[in-house]
């Protein structure tokens, strides 16, 4: 049981890391300003949820890589992390 929990936890952490990297790449792509200014502009425009959803796209690559390597529990963790990001996006967008 401990092994499974550890593998799922690794998948969740990698999912959150991939989303964070995707978010920073997205911020660099859409603006020529520094990161804090761009982040503040996105927040004020009310599109933070949309930006976060787009930043989660690298999770697809990570998920399918884990499946190809037959690391199903890590892929399950990536799926859990992606669901968490989707719920956070929902909260930011509609509440």
N, C-alpha and C positions, 0 to 999 in steps of 0.2 A: 504494500500500500504506500509506503514512503517513497519508493522509486517512482510510482505513477504520479504522486503529488509533485515530486521534484520536477519531473519532465513536463507536466502541465504548467507548473510555475515558470519554468524556463521559457515555454512557449508564450505565456502571457507577457513576460518581461520583454522578449524579443519583439512581440507585436507592438507593445507600447514604444519601444525604441525605434522600430521601423516607422511608426506613425509620427514620432517626434522628428525623425530625420526628414520624412516627407513634408512635414509642416515647415521646417526651416528651408528646404529646397523650394517649396511653394512660395514662401515669403520672399526669397531671393529672386524668384522668377517674375513675380508680379510687380515688384517695385525696385526703384533705384535708390531708395532711401535706406537708412540703417534698419536693423531688425526691430528695434523698439518702436520707432516711428511707424513702420509698416504695420506692426501688430496693433498699435493704438488706432490707426486708421481703420483697420479691419473691424476692430471691436466697436468703434463708434458708428461704422456703417451698418452694423448688425449682421454681418455675414461671417461671423466667427464659426458658427456651426457648419456652414457650407465649406469654409476653408479646412476645417477639421475633417470633414467627410472626404474631401479630395486628398488630404494628407494621408488617409488610411489606405490608399490604393497600393502602396508597397507591401501591405499585408498579403495581398494576393500572391505576389512572388514568393514571399516567405512561406505561406501556407502550402503552395504547390511544391516548393522545394522540399519541405518536410515530408510531404506525402510521397514524393519520388524517392526519397531516401528511406522510406518505410519507418519514419519516426512519427507514428500516428498520435502519440500522446502530446508531443510538442505541437503538432498540427492542431490538435484539439485545444491546446492552450492559446494558439494564435486565433482560433475561432472565438474563444471566450473573450480575448482581448479586443477583437474586432466588434463583438456584440457590445462590450462596454463602451467603446468609442461611439458606436451607433446610438446607444442610449444617451450618452453625453451630448452628441450632436442634436438629438431630439429635444433634450432639455434646453440647450442653448438656442435652438431655432424657434421653439414654440412656447416657451415659458418665459 
